[in-house]
Amino acid sequence: NKYYTSQQGGHKVVIFNPYHSVQYMIFLYYLSHRIYLQEKETLLCDKIYYLNKIMNGVDLFYAINLPSAFGAEHPVGSVMGRAKYSNGFFFYQGCTVGGTRDKDGNLYYPELGDHVHMYANSSILGKCRIGKNTNIGAGAVVKNQNIPDNCTVFGESPNLIIKTND
């Protein structure tokens, strides 16, 4: 990624640019999450979390476990809630991951496989497993429905269009 590396002395080196909003968004999430896990200092975590919301317009709560390798592009308006995330997760603007309740009041959250990509304004909600190498198309809403590996998904549950990726 041209925003994360630079050529120095004939070698590519990783760079951090706090003026690149996605890099800074990811940094602020990891900072608050690491403090939360190690120190249980929620006041400081709250401040960093709200700074991220104010500066980047994204909701990445420090108590959720995003994977060690995830990314975003134009993430404004996105909310990543409690779920099981896997490496390679990527999301665009206006995306939501969150829970649903059944008729008995039980709360369920999604489980996402490796390399799930959420395109603009898509949602993954409730008791569902999203297979690896899956694209959730722009505006799609997956709710309480499992999606197999290697697919692209369009539409809204329960009337999803699921196409196999080549």
C-alpha positions as a printed NumPy array, in Angstrom:
array([[  0.   ,   0.   ,   0.   ],
       [  1.566,   3.268,  -1.11 ],
       [  0.285,   5.044,   2.017],
       [  1.988,   2.604,   4.39 ],
       [  5.425,   2.194,   2.791],
       [  8.247,   4.329,   1.474],
       [ 11.414,   3.647,  -0.536],
       [ 14.488,   4.421,   1.543],
       [ 17.946,   3.357,   0.426],
       [ 16.569,   0.915,  -2.13 ],
       [ 14.373,  -0.814,   0.471],
       [ 10.674,  -0.565,   1.272],
       [ 10.072,   0.523,   4.831],
       [  6.803,   0.746,   6.712],
       [  5.801,   4.295,   7.578],
       [  3.199,   5.769,   9.894],
       [  1.539,   8.987,   8.867],
       [ -0.864,  10.441,  11.462],
       [ -2.312,  12.667,   8.723],
       [ -3.559,   9.578,   6.861],
       [ -6.947,   9.186,   8.538],
       [ -7.272,   5.408,   8.121],
       [ -3.802,   4.773,   9.539],
       [ -4.587,   7.043,  12.462],
       [ -8.008,   5.396,  12.967],
       [ -6.379,   1.956,  13.175],
       [ -3.648,   3.276,  15.471],
       [ -6.186,   4.832,  17.87 ],
       [ -8.205,   1.599,  17.972],
       [ -5.109,  -0.527,  18.711],
       [ -3.885,   1.968,  21.311],
       [ -7.175,   1.999,  23.229],
       [ -7.625,  -1.773,  22.857],
       [ -4.108,  -2.545,  24.116],
       [ -4.525,  -0.232,  27.122],
       [ -7.878,  -1.862,  27.854],
       [ -6.398,  -5.379,  27.73 ],
       [ -3.274,  -4.593,  29.755],
       [ -4.332,  -1.902,  32.187],
       [ -8.137,  -2.107,  32.363],
       [ -7.927,   1.718,  32.416],
       [-11.297,   2.508,  30.864],
       [-11.263,   6.285,  31.367],
       [ -8.21 ,   6.673,  29.127],
       [ -9.663,   4.108,  26.689],
       [-12.929,   6.061,  26.568],
       [-11.058,   9.251,  25.714],
       [ -9.1  ,   7.599,  22.889],
       [-12.274,   5.886,  21.613],
       [-14.152,   9.198,  21.503],
       [-11.185,  10.917,  19.86 ],
       [-11.367,   8.276,  17.117],
       [-15.127,   8.831,  16.723],
       [-14.707,  12.605,  16.556],
       [-11.726,  12.638,  14.183],
       [-12.632,   9.741,  11.893],
       [-16.404,   9.304,  12.236],
       [-16.048,   5.592,  12.984],
       [-17.169,   3.499,  15.956],
       [-14.456,   0.996,  16.938],
       [-15.052,   0.337,  20.622],
       [-11.889,  -0.647,  22.486],
       [-13.486,  -3.759,  24.067],
       [-14.204,  -5.439,  20.711],
       [-11.542,  -7.759,  19.311],
       [-10.694,  -6.698,  15.797],
       [ -8.103,  -8.962,  14.146],
       [ -4.397,  -8.234,  14.02 ],
       [ -4.712,  -7.569,  10.264],
       [ -7.69 ,  -5.462,   9.194],
       [ -8.221,  -2.399,   7.067],
       [-10.675,   0.202,   5.911],
       [-11.152,   2.801,   3.219],
       [-13.282,   5.911,   3.768],
       [-14.732,   4.339,   6.97 ],
       [-16.89 ,   7.329,   7.942],
       [-20.178,   6.248,   9.483],
       [-19.121,   2.655,  10.12 ],
       [-19.888,   0.804,  13.351],
       [-17.972,  -2.373,  14.134],
       [-19.756,  -4.023,  17.035],
       [-19.248,  -7.201,  18.953],
       [-18.515, -10.107,  16.63 ],
       [-15.81 , -12.655,  15.964],
       [-13.559, -11.072,  13.347],
       [-10.803, -12.829,  11.399],
       [ -7.686, -11.589,   9.601],
       [ -8.053,  -9.764,   6.335],
       [-11.289,  -8.049,   7.402],
       [-11.856,  -4.873,   5.373],
       [-14.717,  -2.359,   5.357],
       [-15.798,   0.801,   3.552],
       [-18.063,   3.699,   4.553],
       [-21.367,   3.232,   6.323],
       [-20.868,  -0.432,   7.279],
       [-22.354,  -2.042,  10.381],
       [-21.575,  -5.262,  12.235],
       [-23.853,  -5.936,  15.174],
       [-26.144,  -8.198,  17.114],
       [-29.779,  -9.212,  17.063],
       [-32.068, -10.69 ,  19.707],
       [-34.357, -13.672,  19.28 ],
       [-37.927, -13.813,  20.61 ],
       [-36.621, -14.998,  24.009],
       [-34.265, -12.038,  24.319],
       [-31.046, -13.965,  23.602],
       [-28.414, -11.804,  21.929],
       [-26.411, -13.133,  18.947],
       [-23.429, -11.734,  17.071],
       [-21.838, -12.642,  13.715],
       [-18.737, -14.709,  13.093],
       [-16.63 , -13.571,  10.135],
       [-14.124, -15.797,   8.334],
       [-10.78 , -14.687,   6.913],
       [-10.8  , -12.02 ,   4.203],
       [-14.372, -10.767,   4.53 ],
       [-14.816,  -7.446,   2.716],
       [-17.799,  -5.203,   3.408],
       [-18.583,  -2.659,   0.714],
       [-20.35 ,   0.679,   1.263],
       [-23.449,   0.696,   3.464],
       [-23.544,  -3.059,   4.012],
       [-24.512,  -4.741,   7.283],
       [-23.892,  -8.082,   8.951],
       [-26.238,  -8.638,  11.86 ],
       [-27.041, -11.358,  14.335],
       [-26.578, -15.094,  14.378],
       [-24.668, -15.735,  11.168],
       [-21.372, -17.102,   9.963],
       [-19.757, -15.385,   6.999],
       [-17.386, -17.699,   5.122],
       [-13.809, -16.852,   4.208],
       [-13.002, -14.866,   1.045],
       [-16.475, -13.352,   0.97 ],
       [-17.588,  -9.948,  -0.317],
       [-20.672,  -8.305,   1.144],
       [-21.901,  -6.088,  -1.698],
       [-22.777,  -2.419,  -1.376],
       [-26.053,  -1.98 ,   0.488],
       [-26.409,  -5.69 ,   1.321],
       [-27.933,  -6.701,   4.646],
       [-27.066, -10.146,   5.995],
       [-29.21 , -10.903,   9.05 ],
       [-29.255, -14.232,  10.891],
       [-28.17 , -16.094,   7.762],
       [-24.994, -18.12 ,   7.084],
       [-22.93 , -17.389,   3.981],
       [-20.569, -20.015,   2.485],
       [-16.884, -19.471,   1.634],
       [-15.787, -17.744,  -1.586],
       [-18.953, -15.778,  -2.343],
       [-20.228, -12.341,  -3.184],
       [-23.523, -11.386,  -1.544],
       [-26.137,  -8.884,  -2.742],
       [-29.59 ,  -7.882,  -1.475],
       [-31.205,  -8.299,   1.929],
       [-31.901, -11.307,   4.121],
       [-33.807, -13.54 ,   3.712],
       [-33.747, -12.858,  -0.053],
       [-29.998, -12.676,  -0.593],
       [-28.367, -13.274,  -3.947],
       [-25.232, -15.341,  -3.337],
       [-22.772, -15.759,  -6.194],
       [-19.716, -17.998,  -6.079],
       [-16.392, -16.221,  -6.637],
       [-14.11 , -17.684,  -9.315]])
